[in-house]
Amino acid sequence: MKGIILAAGTGTRLNGTAITPKCLVEIGGMSLLRRQIRSLRRSKINDIVVVLGFEGDSIRTECDDGVHFVENPQFAQTSSLYSLWLARHHLTEGFVVLNSDVLFHPQILKDLLESSHDDALLICYNRESTAPLGDEEMKVKVKEDVVIDISKEMSPLEADGENVGIVKFSPAGARLLIQYMDDLIAKGSSNAWAPRAFLEFATHHKLHAVSTRGYPWIEIDFPEDYQKAVNEIYPNIEYRA
């Protein structure tokens, strides 16, 4: 199984201007990207691919020689679906994909990888979070522990929880996902989020939901997210590690 880190975006909502990629933001003296690489390796995933775009050379410098790269030269006009599709030749043996702007307790990655389900998505159920879902969150609807819908446009009242941004696919599941991504890209969906392809997969095959079980995590999009990550999430990760 490979680890795929999606790190092509500019992160302008966090910085105000496109200066530093979000994945290079430091928390506790270490960048988000380096933390994710460390978590993957501690979970015995050593074959790691980073999809980069904005400030790609800075991201390369942050990684060691064991990391491979895929370039998204159209990062300014595309989104995470296109970035993942560009890495499709790395996916066929099975993979776990991570959004590079997520700070998380390593246990939730371990839970996902050790899940008995071949194809699964990490979800923070509403009961595990005190923050209400809003327009920004990628919301997930689940039935009998299987994903039946995933969308930002979903009403918070219909959602069972929030997509964490970490998903795994078996070799068979990965090959099916590639077909769905091929179709979406051919139809002009290069600026869609990667969960659009996950929804297409879930519409035809079982994509199981694996709970974060209350372990701390946060997606860092805005300055207030960064402050919460520094002041609340990171201390809890260190405390519970």
Protein Blocks (a to p, Z undefined) as FASTA:
>chain_A
ZZdddfkbnolmmnopafbgfklpceehiafklmmmmmmmmnopabdcdddfehklmmmm
mpcfkbccdddfklmmmcfklmmmmmmmmmmnopadddfkbccdfklmmmmmmpmbfbdc
ddddfklpcbdcdfklccdddeehiafbdcfklcfklpgbdcehiacddfklmmmmmmmm
mmmmmnopambcfklmmmmmmmmmccddddeklpacdddfbfklmmmmmmmmmmmmmmmZ
Z
